Amino acid sequence: MLTLDKLNIYRRFDGDLDGWARLANGHDATDITDTDWLLIEELRQGLDLIAAGQASQTFTASLESRLLHTTADEATRQALRALR
């Protein structure tokens, strides 16, 4: 489940998974997993496709459903949409 805290860690490392793996310690290392990181990347990619008008209605509906099931709340979804 993605949370604002996990997105903040992702943002702090500017989306650099290798940098996080090398440098994270304590809170940054325990509160987010590789799986969470990859989910953020997948959702961002999907949101970018939708924003660019390159996604079908089926894809858009599927991604919206996935967002609802993989994020903790609306604030987390909005923060994810704001990541660029």
mmCIF file as gemmi writes it, N, C-alpha and C atoms, coordinates in Angstrom:
data_model
loop_
_atom_site.group_PDB
_atom_site.id
_atom_site.type_symbol
_atom_site.label_atom_id
_atom_site.label_alt_id
_atom_site.label_comp_id
_atom_site.label_asym_id
_atom_site.label_entity_id
_atom_site.label_seq_id
_atom_site.pdbx_PDB_ins_code
_atom_site.Cartn_x
_atom_site.Cartn_y
_atom_site.Cartn_z
_atom_site.occupancy
_atom_site.B_iso_or_equiv
_atom_site.pdbx_formal_charge
_atom_site.auth_seq_id
_atom_site.auth_asym_id
_atom_site.pdbx_PDB_model_num
ATOM 1 N N . MET Axp A 1 ? 0.844 -1.177 0 1 0 ? 1 A 1
ATOM 2 C CA . MET Axp A 1 ? 0 0 0 1 0 ? 1 A 1
ATOM 3 C C . MET Axp A 1 ? 0.892 1.244 0 1 0 ? 1 A 1
ATOM 4 N N . LEU Axp A 2 ? 0.696 2.093 -0.978 1 0 ? 2 A 1
ATOM 5 C CA . LEU Axp A 2 ? 1.475 3.325 -1.045 1 0 ? 2 A 1
ATOM 6 C C . LEU Axp A 2 ? 0.877 4.371 -0.11 1 0 ? 2 A 1
ATOM 7 N N . THR Axp A 3 ? 1.757 5.078 0.576 1 0 ? 3 A 1
ATOM 8 C CA . THR Axp A 3 ? 1.363 6.132 1.504 1 0 ? 3 A 1
ATOM 9 C C . THR Axp A 3 ? 2.119 7.408 1.157 1 0 ? 3 A 1
ATOM 10 N N . LEU Axp A 4 ? 1.699 8.513 1.761 1 0 ? 4 A 1
ATOM 11 C CA . LEU Axp A 4 ? 2.428 9.767 1.567 1 0 ? 4 A 1
ATOM 12 C C . LEU Axp A 4 ? 3.872 9.628 2.029 1 0 ? 4 A 1
ATOM 13 N N . ASP Axp A 5 ? 4.075 8.901 3.108 1 0 ? 5 A 1
ATOM 14 C CA . ASP Axp A 5 ? 5.423 8.703 3.628 1 0 ? 5 A 1
ATOM 15 C C . ASP Axp A 5 ? 6.321 8.025 2.588 1 0 ? 5 A 1
ATOM 16 N N . LYS Axp A 6 ? 5.81 6.997 1.932 1 0 ? 6 A 1
ATOM 17 C CA . LYS Axp A 6 ? 6.589 6.298 0.904 1 0 ? 6 A 1
ATOM 18 C C . LYS Axp A 6 ? 6.86 7.208 -0.288 1 0 ? 6 A 1
ATOM 19 N N . LEU Axp A 7 ? 5.869 8 -0.679 1 0 ? 7 A 1
ATOM 20 C CA . LEU Axp A 7 ? 6.087 8.933 -1.788 1 0 ? 7 A 1
ATOM 21 C C . LEU Axp A 7 ? 7.122 9.994 -1.423 1 0 ? 7 A 1
ATOM 22 N N . ASN Axp A 8 ? 7.136 10.417 -0.158 1 0 ? 8 A 1
ATOM 23 C CA . ASN Axp A 8 ? 8.136 11.396 0.274 1 0 ? 8 A 1
ATOM 24 C C . ASN Axp A 8 ? 9.545 10.817 0.211 1 0 ? 8 A 1
ATOM 25 N N . ILE Axp A 9 ? 9.696 9.545 0.562 1 0 ? 9 A 1
ATOM 26 C CA . ILE Axp A 9 ? 11.001 8.89 0.451 1 0 ? 9 A 1
ATOM 27 C C . ILE Axp A 9 ? 11.399 8.814 -1.016 1 0 ? 9 A 1
ATOM 28 N N . TYR Axp A 10 ? 10.478 8.401 -1.867 1 0 ? 10 A 1
ATOM 29 C CA . TYR Axp A 10 ? 10.727 8.323 -3.311 1 0 ? 10 A 1
ATOM 30 C C . TYR Axp A 10 ? 11.168 9.695 -3.833 1 0 ? 10 A 1
ATOM 31 N N . ARG Axp A 11 ? 10.469 10.732 -3.426 1 0 ? 11 A 1
ATOM 32 C CA . ARG Axp A 11 ? 10.776 12.099 -3.858 1 0 ? 11 A 1
ATOM 33 C C . ARG Axp A 11 ? 12.145 12.542 -3.333 1 0 ? 11 A 1
ATOM 34 N N . ARG Axp A 12 ? 12.453 12.185 -2.085 1 0 ? 12 A 1
ATOM 35 C CA . ARG Axp A 12 ? 13.726 12.59 -1.485 1 0 ? 12 A 1
ATOM 36 C C . ARG Axp A 12 ? 14.911 12.031 -2.27 1 0 ? 12 A 1
ATOM 37 N N . PHE Axp A 13 ? 14.737 10.837 -2.848 1 0 ? 13 A 1
ATOM 38 C CA . PHE Axp A 13 ? 15.796 10.231 -3.657 1 0 ? 13 A 1
ATOM 39 C C . PHE Axp A 13 ? 15.588 10.497 -5.146 1 0 ? 13 A 1
ATOM 40 N N . ASP Axp A 14 ? 14.667 11.406 -5.458 1 0 ? 14 A 1
ATOM 41 C CA . ASP Axp A 14 ? 14.397 11.834 -6.835 1 0 ? 14 A 1
ATOM 42 C C . ASP Axp A 14 ? 14.126 10.65 -7.759 1 0 ? 14 A 1
ATOM 43 N N . GLY Axp A 15 ? 13.459 9.626 -7.232 1 0 ? 15 A 1
ATOM 44 C CA . GLY Axp A 15 ? 13.106 8.462 -8.036 1 0 ? 15 A 1
ATOM 45 C C . GLY Axp A 15 ? 14.27 7.549 -8.377 1 0 ? 15 A 1
ATOM 46 N N . ASP Axp A 16 ? 15.415 7.763 -7.759 1 0 ? 16 A 1
ATOM 47 C CA . ASP Axp A 16 ? 16.618 6.975 -8.063 1 0 ? 16 A 1
ATOM 48 C C . ASP Axp A 16 ? 16.673 5.734 -7.169 1 0 ? 16 A 1
ATOM 49 N N . LEU Axp A 17 ? 16.213 4.616 -7.703 1 0 ? 17 A 1
ATOM 50 C CA . LEU Axp A 17 ? 16.177 3.365 -6.936 1 0 ? 17 A 1
ATOM 51 C C . LEU Axp A 17 ? 17.571 2.94 -6.495 1 0 ? 17 A 1
ATOM 52 N N . ASP Axp A 18 ? 18.554 3.056 -7.369 1 0 ? 18 A 1
ATOM 53 C CA . ASP Axp A 18 ? 19.92 2.676 -7 1 0 ? 18 A 1
ATOM 54 C C . ASP Axp A 18 ? 20.458 3.564 -5.886 1 0 ? 18 A 1
ATOM 55 N N . GLY Axp A 19 ? 20.184 4.855 -5.969 1 0 ? 19 A 1
ATOM 56 C CA . GLY Axp A 19 ? 20.617 5.773 -4.919 1 0 ? 19 A 1
ATOM 57 C C . GLY Axp A 19 ? 19.989 5.428 -3.584 1 0 ? 19 A 1
ATOM 58 N N . TRP Axp A 20 ? 18.704 5.101 -3.603 1 0 ? 20 A 1
ATOM 59 C CA . TRP Axp A 20 ? 18.021 4.702 -2.371 1 0 ? 20 A 1
ATOM 60 C C . TRP Axp A 20 ? 18.64 3.424 -1.813 1 0 ? 20 A 1
ATOM 61 N N . ALA Axp A 21 ? 18.898 2.444 -2.687 1 0 ? 21 A 1
ATOM 62 C CA . ALA Axp A 21 ? 19.456 1.163 -2.241 1 0 ? 21 A 1
ATOM 63 C C . ALA Axp A 21 ? 20.839 1.351 -1.618 1 0 ? 21 A 1
ATOM 64 N N . ARG Axp A 22 ? 21.618 2.29 -2.144 1 0 ? 22 A 1
ATOM 65 C CA . ARG Axp A 22 ? 22.972 2.52 -1.633 1 0 ? 22 A 1
ATOM 66 C C . ARG Axp A 22 ? 23.002 3.387 -0.381 1 0 ? 22 A 1
ATOM 67 N N . LEU Axp A 23 ? 22.118 4.381 -0.323 1 0 ? 23 A 1
ATOM 68 C CA . LEU Axp A 23 ? 22.248 5.401 0.71 1 0 ? 23 A 1
ATOM 69 C C . LEU Axp A 23 ? 21.207 5.354 1.82 1 0 ? 23 A 1
ATOM 70 N N . ALA Axp A 24 ? 20.115 4.664 1.606 1 0 ? 24 A 1
ATOM 71 C CA . ALA Axp A 24 ? 19.031 4.682 2.595 1 0 ? 24 A 1
ATOM 72 C C . ALA Axp A 24 ? 19.449 3.988 3.88 1 0 ? 24 A 1
ATOM 73 N N . ASN Axp A 25 ? 18.991 4.563 4.981 1 0 ? 25 A 1
ATOM 74 C CA . ASN Axp A 25 ? 19.211 3.937 6.277 1 0 ? 25 A 1
ATOM 75 C C . ASN Axp A 25 ? 18.032 4.272 7.178 1 0 ? 25 A 1
ATOM 76 N N . GLY Axp A 26 ? 17.874 3.533 8.222 1 0 ? 26 A 1
ATOM 77 C CA . GLY Axp A 26 ? 16.808 3.799 9.184 1 0 ? 26 A 1
ATOM 78 C C . GLY Axp A 26 ? 15.44 3.843 8.539 1 0 ? 26 A 1
ATOM 79 N N . HIS Axp A 27 ? 14.744 4.919 8.775 1 0 ? 27 A 1
ATOM 80 C CA . HIS Axp A 27 ? 13.376 5.118 8.295 1 0 ? 27 A 1
ATOM 81 C C . HIS Axp A 27 ? 13.281 4.967 6.78 1 0 ? 27 A 1
ATOM 82 N N . ASP Axp A 28 ? 14.202 5.559 6.044 1 0 ? 28 A 1
ATOM 83 C CA . ASP Axp A 28 ? 14.167 5.492 4.58 1 0 ? 28 A 1
ATOM 84 C C . ASP Axp A 28 ? 14.329 4.071 4.071 1 0 ? 28 A 1
ATOM 85 N N . ALA Axp A 29 ? 15.036 3.242 4.8 1 0 ? 29 A 1
ATOM 86 C CA . ALA Axp A 29 ? 15.299 1.872 4.347 1 0 ? 29 A 1
ATOM 87 C C . ALA Axp A 29 ? 14.186 0.908 4.733 1 0 ? 29 A 1
ATOM 88 N N . THR Axp A 30 ? 13.471 1.197 5.799 1 0 ? 30 A 1
ATOM 89 C CA . THR Axp A 30 ? 12.494 0.227 6.294 1 0 ? 30 A 1
ATOM 90 C C . THR Axp A 30 ? 11.06 0.527 5.882 1 0 ? 30 A 1
ATOM 91 N N . ASP Axp A 31 ? 10.761 1.75 5.52 1 0 ? 31 A 1
ATOM 92 C CA . ASP Axp A 31 ? 9.37 2.103 5.247 1 0 ? 31 A 1
ATOM 93 C C . ASP Axp A 31 ? 8.946 1.951 3.791 1 0 ? 31 A 1
ATOM 94 N N . ILE Axp A 32 ? 9.876 1.657 2.901 1 0 ? 32 A 1
ATOM 95 C CA . ILE Axp A 32 ? 9.533 1.466 1.499 1 0 ? 32 A 1
ATOM 96 C C . ILE Axp A 32 ? 10.323 0.268 0.977 1 0 ? 32 A 1
ATOM 97 N N . THR Axp A 33 ? 9.701 -0.504 0.112 1 0 ? 33 A 1
ATOM 98 C CA . THR Axp A 33 ? 10.358 -1.687 -0.447 1 0 ? 33 A 1
ATOM 99 C C . THR Axp A 33 ? 10.625 -1.488 -1.935 1 0 ? 33 A 1
ATOM 100 N N . ASP Axp A 34 ? 11.406 -2.389 -2.501 1 0 ? 34 A 1
ATOM 101 C CA . ASP Axp A 34 ? 11.622 -2.366 -3.952 1 0 ? 34 A 1
ATOM 102 C C . ASP Axp A 34 ? 10.293 -2.469 -4.685 1 0 ? 34 A 1
ATOM 103 N N . THR Axp A 35 ? 9.404 -3.292 -4.17 1 0 ? 35 A 1
ATOM 104 C CA . THR Axp A 35 ? 8.092 -3.483 -4.791 1 0 ? 35 A 1
ATOM 105 C C . THR Axp A 35 ? 7.294 -2.183 -4.783 1 0 ? 35 A 1
ATOM 106 N N . ASP Axp A 36 ? 7.341 -1.453 -3.655 1 0 ? 36 A 1
ATOM 107 C CA . ASP Axp A 36 ? 6.666 -0.152 -3.582 1 0 ? 36 A 1
ATOM 108 C C . ASP Axp A 36 ? 7.252 0.804 -4.617 1 0 ? 36 A 1
ATOM 109 N N . TRP Axp A 37 ? 8.574 0.813 -4.697 1 0 ? 37 A 1
ATOM 110 C CA . TRP Axp A 37 ? 9.278 1.719 -5.611 1 0 ? 37 A 1
ATOM 111 C C . TRP Axp A 37 ? 8.853 1.45 -7.053 1 0 ? 37 A 1
ATOM 112 N N . LEU Axp A 38 ? 8.831 0.183 -7.422 1 0 ? 38 A 1
ATOM 113 C CA . LEU Axp A 38 ? 8.446 -0.186 -8.787 1 0 ? 38 A 1
ATOM 114 C C . LEU Axp A 38 ? 6.975 0.124 -9.052 1 0 ? 38 A 1
ATOM 115 N N . LEU Axp A 39 ? 6.12 -0.027 -8.049 1 0 ? 39 A 1
ATOM 116 C CA . LEU Axp A 39 ? 4.714 0.322 -8.206 1 0 ? 39 A 1
ATOM 117 C C . LEU Axp A 39 ? 4.567 1.819 -8.48 1 0 ? 39 A 1
ATOM 118 N N . ILE Axp A 40 ? 5.304 2.634 -7.753 1 0 ? 40 A 1
ATOM 119 C CA . ILE Axp A 40 ? 5.27 4.078 -7.998 1 0 ? 40 A 1
ATOM 120 C C . ILE Axp A 40 ? 5.672 4.365 -9.441 1 0 ? 40 A 1
ATOM 121 N N . GLU Axp A 41 ? 6.744 3.73 -9.903 1 0 ? 41 A 1
ATOM 122 C CA . GLU Axp A 41 ? 7.204 3.93 -11.286 1 0 ? 41 A 1
ATOM 123 C C . GLU Axp A 41 ? 6.127 3.526 -12.29 1 0 ? 41 A 1
ATOM 124 N N . GLU Axp A 42 ? 5.499 2.375 -12.082 1 0 ? 42 A 1
ATOM 125 C CA . GLU Axp A 42 ? 4.462 1.892 -13.003 1 0 ? 42 A 1
ATOM 126 C C . GLU Axp A 42 ? 3.261 2.833 -13.026 1 0 ? 42 A 1
ATOM 127 N N . LEU Axp A 43 ? 2.832 3.278 -11.86 1 0 ? 43 A 1
ATOM 128 C CA . LEU Axp A 43 ? 1.688 4.181 -11.797 1 0 ? 43 A 1
ATOM 129 C C . LEU Axp A 43 ? 2.017 5.53 -12.43 1 0 ? 43 A 1
ATOM 130 N N . ARG Axp A 44 ? 3.207 6.032 -12.187 1 0 ? 44 A 1
ATOM 131 C CA . ARG Axp A 44 ? 3.621 7.299 -12.81 1 0 ? 44 A 1
ATOM 132 C C . ARG Axp A 44 ? 3.627 7.18 -14.326 1 0 ? 44 A 1
ATOM 133 N N . GLN Axp A 45 ? 4.147 6.082 -14.836 1 0 ? 45 A 1
ATOM 134 C CA . GLN Axp A 45 ? 4.185 5.88 -16.28 1 0 ? 45 A 1
ATOM 135 C C . GLN Axp A 45 ? 2.761 5.859 -16.851 1 0 ? 45 A 1
ATOM 136 N N . GLY Axp A 46 ? 1.876 5.154 -16.185 1 0 ? 46 A 1
ATOM 137 C CA . GLY Axp A 46 ? 0.489 5.108 -16.635 1 0 ? 46 A 1
ATOM 138 C C . GLY Axp A 46 ? -0.173 6.474 -16.596 1 0 ? 46 A 1
ATOM 139 N N . LEU Axp A 47 ? 0.058 7.218 -15.521 1 0 ? 47 A 1
ATOM 140 C CA . LEU Axp A 47 ? -0.513 8.559 -15.41 1 0 ? 47 A 1
ATOM 141 C C . LEU Axp A 47 ? 0.03 9.482 -16.496 1 0 ? 47 A 1
ATOM 142 N N . ASP Axp A 48 ? 1.304 9.33 -16.831 1 0 ? 48 A 1
ATOM 143 C CA . ASP Axp A 48 ? 1.894 10.13 -17.91 1 0 ? 48 A 1
ATOM 144 C C . ASP Axp A 48 ? 1.249 9.805 -19.253 1 0 ? 48 A 1
ATOM 145 N N . LEU Axp A 49 ? 0.999 8.528 -19.515 1 0 ? 49 A 1
ATOM 146 C CA . LEU Axp A 49 ? 0.333 8.133 -20.763 1 0 ? 49 A 1
ATOM 147 C C . LEU Axp A 49 ? -1.069 8.739 -20.844 1 0 ? 49 A 1
ATOM 148 N N . ILE Axp A 50 ? -1.776 8.696 -19.74 1 0 ? 50 A 1
ATOM 149 C CA . ILE Axp A 50 ? -3.126 9.261 -19.704 1 0 ? 50 A 1
ATOM 150 C C . ILE Axp A 50 ? -3.069 10.77 -19.935 1 0 ? 50 A 1
ATOM 151 N N . ALA Axp A 51 ? -2.155 11.455 -19.234 1 0 ? 51 A 1
ATOM 152 C CA . ALA Axp A 51 ? -2.031 12.907 -19.37 1 0 ? 51 A 1
ATOM 153 C C . ALA Axp A 51 ? -1.672 13.317 -20.796 1 0 ? 51 A 1
ATOM 154 N N . ALA Axp A 52 ? -0.915 12.471 -21.488 1 0 ? 52 A 1
ATOM 155 C CA . ALA Axp A 52 ? -0.504 12.766 -22.863 1 0 ? 52 A 1
ATOM 156 C C . ALA Axp A 52 ? -1.585 12.392 -23.875 1 0 ? 52 A 1
ATOM 157 N N . GLY Axp A 53 ? -2.694 11.84 -23.397 1 0 ? 53 A 1
ATOM 158 C CA . GLY Axp A 53 ? -3.776 11.451 -24.29 1 0 ? 53 A 1
ATOM 159 C C . GLY Axp A 53 ? -3.477 10.206 -25.1 1 0 ? 53 A 1
ATOM 160 N N . GLN Axp A 54 ? -2.552 9.383 -24.622 1 0 ? 54 A 1
ATOM 161 C CA . GLN Axp A 54 ? -2.13 8.196 -25.357 1 0 ? 54 A 1
ATOM 162 C C . GLN Axp A 54 ? -2.689 6.898 -24.778 1 0 ? 54 A 1
ATOM 163 N N . ALA Axp A 55 ? -3.659 7.017 -23.884 1 0 ? 55 A 1
ATOM 164 C CA . ALA Axp A 55 ? -4.206 5.821 -23.237 1 0 ? 55 A 1
ATOM 165 C C . ALA Axp A 55 ? -5.661 5.612 -23.65 1 0 ? 55 A 1
ATOM 166 N N . SER Axp A 56 ? -6.03 4.364 -23.787 1 0 ? 56 A 1
ATOM 167 C CA . SER Axp A 56 ? -7.419 4.031 -24.102 1 0 ? 56 A 1
ATOM 168 C C . SER Axp A 56 ? -8.287 4.227 -22.862 1 0 ? 56 A 1
ATOM 169 N N . GLN Axp A 57 ? -9.59 4.237 -23.072 1 0 ? 57 A 1
ATOM 170 C CA . GLN Axp A 57 ? -10.511 4.34 -21.941 1 0 ? 57 A 1
ATOM 171 C C . GLN Axp A 57 ? -10.386 3.133 -21.024 1 0 ? 57 A 1
ATOM 172 N N . THR Axp A 58 ? -10.156 1.97 -21.604 1 0 ? 58 A 1
ATOM 173 C CA . THR Axp A 58 ? -9.998 0.751 -20.81 1 0 ? 58 A 1
ATOM 174 C C . THR Axp A 58 ? -8.76 0.842 -19.93 1 0 ? 58 A 1
ATOM 175 N N . PHE Axp A 59 ? -7.642 1.302 -20.507 1 0 ? 59 A 1
ATOM 176 C CA . PHE Axp A 59 ? -6.405 1.459 -19.747 1 0 ? 59 A 1
ATOM 177 C C . PHE Axp A 59 ? -6.612 2.474 -18.626 1 0 ? 59 A 1
ATOM 178 N N . THR Axp A 60 ? -7.25 3.59 -18.948 1 0 ? 60 A 1
ATOM 179 C CA . THR Axp A 60 ? -7.486 4.64 -17.957 1 0 ? 60 A 1
ATOM 180 C C . THR Axp A 60 ? -8.321 4.111 -16.795 1 0 ? 60 A 1
ATOM 181 N N . ALA Axp A 61 ? -9.395 3.396 -17.099 1 0 ? 61 A 1
ATOM 182 C CA . ALA Axp A 61 ? -10.247 2.834 -16.044 1 0 ? 61 A 1
ATOM 183 C C . ALA Axp A 61 ? -9.478 1.825 -15.203 1 0 ? 61 A 1
ATOM 184 N N . SER Axp A 62 ? -8.656 1.015 -15.853 1 0 ? 62 A 1
ATOM 185 C CA . SER Axp A 62 ? -7.858 0.017 -15.139 1 0 ? 62 A 1
ATOM 186 C C . SER Axp A 62 ? -6.854 0.685 -14.207 1 0 ? 62 A 1
ATOM 187 N N . LEU Axp A 63 ? -6.205 1.74 -14.686 1 0 ? 63 A 1
ATOM 188 C CA . LEU Axp A 63 ? -5.223 2.435 -13.854 1 0 ? 63 A 1
ATOM 189 C C . LEU Axp A 63 ? -5.906 3.125 -12.676 1 0 ? 63 A 1
ATOM 190 N N . GLU Axp A 64 ? -7.051 3.738 -12.92 1 0 ? 64 A 1
ATOM 191 C CA . GLU Axp A 64 ? -7.774 4.394 -11.826 1 0 ? 64 A 1
ATOM 192 C C . GLU Axp A 64 ? -8.169 3.375 -10.753 1 0 ? 64 A 1
ATOM 193 N N . SER Axp A 65 ? -8.602 2.205 -11.18 1 0 ? 65 A 1
ATOM 194 C CA . SER Axp A 65 ? -8.942 1.142 -10.233 1 0 ? 65 A 1
ATOM 195 C C . SER Axp A 65 ? -7.705 0.702 -9.455 1 0 ? 65 A 1
ATOM 196 N N . ARG Axp A 66 ? -6.605 0.563 -10.159 1 0 ? 66 A 1
ATOM 197 C CA . ARG Axp A 66 ? -5.355 0.16 -9.499 1 0 ? 66 A 1
ATOM 198 C C . ARG Axp A 66 ? -4.916 1.217 -8.489 1 0 ? 66 A 1
ATOM 199 N N . LEU Axp A 67 ? -5.062 2.491 -8.843 1 0 ? 67 A 1
ATOM 200 C CA . LEU Axp A 67 ? -4.728 3.566 -7.91 1 0 ? 67 A 1
ATOM 201 C C . LEU Axp A 67 ? -5.557 3.454 -6.633 1 0 ? 67 A 1
ATOM 202 N N . LEU Axp A 68 ? -6.84 3.205 -6.783 1 0 ? 68 A 1
ATOM 203 C CA . LEU Axp A 68 ? -7.722 3.085 -5.619 1 0 ? 68 A 1
ATOM 204 C C . LEU Axp A 68 ? -7.331 1.923 -4.715 1 0 ? 68 A 1
ATOM 205 N N . HIS Axp A 69 ? -6.849 0.843 -5.313 1 0 ? 69 A 1
ATOM 206 C CA . HIS Axp A 69 ? -6.532 -0.36 -4.54 1 0 ? 69 A 1
ATOM 207 C C . HIS Axp A 69 ? -5.105 -0.397 -4 1 0 ? 69 A 1
ATOM 208 N N . THR Axp A 70 ? -4.238 0.484 -4.483 1 0 ? 70 A 1
ATOM 209 C CA . THR Axp A 70 ? -2.833 0.419 -4.065 1 0 ? 70 A 1
ATOM 210 C C . THR Axp A 70 ? -2.359 1.649 -3.302 1 0 ? 70 A 1
ATOM 211 N N . THR Axp A 71 ? -3.247 2.623 -3.093 1 0 ? 71 A 1
ATOM 212 C CA . THR Axp A 71 ? -2.872 3.822 -2.344 1 0 ? 71 A 1
ATOM 213 C C . THR Axp A 71 ? -3.732 3.933 -1.092 1 0 ? 71 A 1
ATOM 214 N N . ALA Axp A 72 ? -3.168 4.541 -0.073 1 0 ? 72 A 1
ATOM 215 C CA . ALA Axp A 72 ? -3.832 4.604 1.231 1 0 ? 72 A 1
ATOM 216 C C . ALA Axp A 72 ? -5.04 5.533 1.246 1 0 ? 72 A 1
ATOM 217 N N . ASP Axp A 73 ? -4.96 6.637 0.488 1 0 ? 73 A 1
ATOM 218 C CA . ASP Axp A 73 ? -6.038 7.624 0.556 1 0 ? 73 A 1
ATOM 219 C C . ASP Axp A 73 ? -5.946 8.593 -0.618 1 0 ? 73 A 1
ATOM 220 N N . GLU Axp A 74 ? -6.904 9.509 -0.671 1 0 ? 74 A 1
ATOM 221 C CA . GLU Axp A 74 ? -6.954 10.48 -1.77 1 0 ? 74 A 1
ATOM 222 C C . GLU Axp A 74 ? -5.73 11.391 -1.763 1 0 ? 74 A 1
ATOM 223 N N . ALA Axp A 75 ? -5.245 11.764 -0.59 1 0 ? 75 A 1
ATOM 224 C CA . ALA Axp A 75 ? -4.06 12.623 -0.516 1 0 ? 75 A 1
ATOM 225 C C . ALA Axp A 75 ? -2.857 11.944 -1.171 1 0 ? 75 A 1
ATOM 226 N N . THR Axp A 76 ? -2.716 10.652 -0.969 1 0 ? 76 A 1
ATOM 227 C CA . THR Axp A 76 ? -1.621 9.902 -1.59 1 0 ? 76 A 1
ATOM 228 C C . THR Axp A 76 ? -1.797 9.864 -3.101 1 0 ? 76 A 1
ATOM 229 N N . ARG Axp A 77 ? -3.025 9.653 -3.561 1 0 ? 77 A 1
ATOM 230 C CA . ARG Axp A 77 ? -3.273 9.636 -5.009 1 0 ? 77 A 1
ATOM 231 C C . ARG Axp A 77 ? -2.957 10.989 -5.632 1 0 ? 77 A 1
ATOM 232 N N . GLN Axp A 78 ? -3.333 12.063 -4.959 1 0 ? 78 A 1
ATOM 233 C CA . GLN Axp A 78 ? -3.051 13.398 -5.489 1 0 ? 78 A 1
ATOM 234 C C . GLN Axp A 78 ? -1.545 13.674 -5.514 1 0 ? 78 A 1
ATOM 235 N N . ALA Axp A 79 ? -0.834 13.243 -4.483 1 0 ? 79 A 1
ATOM 236 C CA . ALA Axp A 79 ? 0.62 13.426 -4.452 1 0 ? 79 A 1
ATOM 237 C C . ALA Axp A 79 ? 1.286 12.632 -5.567 1 0 ? 79 A 1
ATOM 238 N N . LEU Axp A 80 ? 0.787 11.446 -5.834 1 0 ? 80 A 1
ATOM 239 C CA . LEU Axp A 80 ? 1.329 10.624 -6.917 1 0 ? 80 A 1
ATOM 240 C C . LEU Axp A 80 ? 1.085 11.298 -8.262 1 0 ? 80 A 1
ATOM 241 N N . ARG Axp A 81 ? -0.095 11.848 -8.451 1 0 ? 81 A 1
ATOM 242 C CA . ARG Axp A 81 ? -0.402 12.554 -9.699 1 0 ? 81 A 1
ATOM 243 C C . ARG Axp A 81 ? 0.494 13.782 -9.879 1 0 ? 81 A 1
ATOM 244 N N . ALA Axp A 82 ? 0.899 14.392 -8.771 1 0 ? 82 A 1
ATOM 245 C CA . ALA Axp A 82 ? 1.718 15.605 -8.832 1 0 ? 82 A 1
ATOM 246 C C . ALA Axp A 82 ? 3.194 15.321 -9.095 1 0 ? 82 A 1
ATOM 247 N N . LEU Axp A 83 ? 3.631 14.078 -8.903 1 0 ? 83 A 1
ATOM 248 C CA . LEU Axp A 83 ? 5.035 13.742 -9.168 1 0 ? 83 A 1
ATOM 249 C C . LEU Axp A 83 ? 5.33 13.914 -10.647 1 0 ? 83 A 1
ATOM 250 N N . ARG Axp A 84 ? 6.399 14.551 -10.987 1 0 ? 84 A 1
ATOM 251 C CA . ARG Axp A 84 ? 6.803 14.712 -12.391 1 0 ? 84 A 1
ATOM 252 C C . ARG Axp A 84 ? 8.251 14.392 -12.547 1 0 ? 84 A 1
